[in-house]
Amino acid sequence: MAMNNLANSYFSLGRPQEALPLQEEALEKWRRVLGPDHFNTLMAMMNLANSYRSLGRGQDALPLQEEVLRKLRQFLGPDHINTLMAMNNLANNYRSLGRGQEALPMAEEVFEKRKRLLGLDHRETLDAMYNLLLSFEQLAMKQELTALAKVALPLHEQVYGINHQRTVWVGGYLKR
């Protein structure tokens, strides 16, 4: 547990290279002690995948992310906050690997479910909205992007402020 916490601290401080060996060791121990389907094991897998992705190793993250999402859907259900986080992570990785067609339906699902469960102005919903905007942009879906950006801008201004990088990006897109 302490090793996992230290790894998470390194990652939170923007030091994924230092987190990585600790996360790999923690995952191995969680699997051995708790089994491959335990919640802590799945969270350790998610953390390791996040570090891989942060280090430009998105391909290494994919099998972990896909397994975590499959198991969380099975054990927690499709609407659980952790399942939606796993789906969001996988969609972001697909998009970063140029697999936008695979990312889009996941990004749409995460946004719609978070909107329904948390409300439109919740930070996690806004995170999903921003990721959906990025998916629309990647796939050159200008009409959808513009329509959602018009909804996103006042919400981002309200929640994050006018100088936040996401607010600026959304506003900048609408000025193009």
Disulfide bonds with the S-S distance in Angstrom:
none
